[in-house]
């Protein structure tokens, strides 16, 4: 595996995830005028900045998981896709635990599905690029 390609792809994925989270938040909150359910603000005072940082962290954690699976597991991308897809669904269901409008729950869930799908799809492509194939018999 080309570790440099894996982690540079993971960093690029983190940037995309952060931007997708901010754009999605702004579309939902400002254009659709629907409140977005997000975790308690941990990073600064901005809901957008908080969500961007959390999305970037999620992408970097996913990159670490992918790295671990690629060095230790056969069919690493299959396991990675399953693990991250199930985690994405769990995060998307999280807004339904709150007392909020249905629109807020659904829009928040869609936002988390989009960010999670971006992470899974981009890192799956990164894994293919970072894999170094070896000739059979060597």
N, C-alpha and C positions, 0 to 999 in steps of 0.2 A: 504494500500500500504506500502511496505517496502521501506522507503525513502533511507535508506543506500544502499540497492541493486540498486535502481534506479540511484542514483548519482555515485556509484562506477562503474556501467555499463556505465554511461554517460562519466565518465573520461576515461575508457578503450576505448570507442568509439572515443573519442577525439584523443587518441594516434593512433588508427588505421587510422582515417581520415587524420591526419597529415602525417603519414608514406605513406599512399596511394597517397597523393598529391605529396610528394617528389619523390617517386618511379615513378609515372606517368610522372611527369615533367622531370625527368632524362631520362626516356625511350624516350619520345617524342623529347626532346631537344638534347640529346647526341647521342642516337642510330639512331633515324629517321632524325636527323638534321633539325627539324622543330621548328621555334620559337613558344613559348607558350604565348598567350595573358593573362596577369595577371593584377590585379589591381596595381595601382602605389605603389611602395615599401614604406611600412609604418614601418616595423620592421627590422632595420638593412639595410644592402646593398645587401643581398642575395635574389634572386628571390625564391629560394627553401625554405629558412627560412620564408620568407613572406607568401608564399602559405601554408606552414605547420601551421603557427600560425593562419591564416585565416580559414583553415579547422578545426582546433581544436576549435576555437571560434564558428564556425558554429555548431559543434557537441554539445557544451555546451549550446548554445542558443536553439538548438533542444531539449536537455534534459530538459531545463527549460519549454519549451512549453509542452512537454510530461507530466511533473509533473503537470502543471496547468490543462491540459486536464483531467488527471487521477483523480484529486480531484474535478472536476467541471462538467464533461461532460459524458453522457452515450456513450458507444462505442468509448471511447477515442482513441484507437489505429486506428480505421478507420478514424477519423478526423485527427489524427496526420499524418497518411500515406498520405492522400490527400493533406494536407497543405504542408508537406515537399516535396512531389513529385512535386507539382506545383512550389514550390520555386526552386527546383533543375532544372526543365525545364527552368525556367526563367533565372537562372544563366548560364545554358548551352547555351541559345540563346544570351547571352550578348556579346560573342566574335564576333558575326556577325554584330555588330554595328560599327566595326572598319574597317579601310582601311588596309587590310592585305591579304595575299594569302589565297586561299580556304583551302589549307592544314593546315595552321596555325589556321584558324577558326574552322575547323572540329576537329583537334587534341585537341585544347583547350576545345571545347565543350564536346568531349568524356571524357577528364580528369575530367571535372566538373560533368558529369553524373556519372562516376565511384565513385567519392568521395561522392556525394549526395546519391547514391544508397547504399553505405556502411553505411552511417549514418542512413538512413531510415530503412534498414533491421536489422542492429544491435540493434538500439533502439526499434524497434518493438519486438524483442526477449527479450530485457531487460524489457519491459513493462509487458510481459507475466510472466517473472520470479519475478518481483517486486509486481505483483498483489496478494493480499491476499484474497482468496475466503472465504465467510462466508456461513454457512449452511442456507438454505431457512427457513424462519419462525422465525429467531432470530433477 
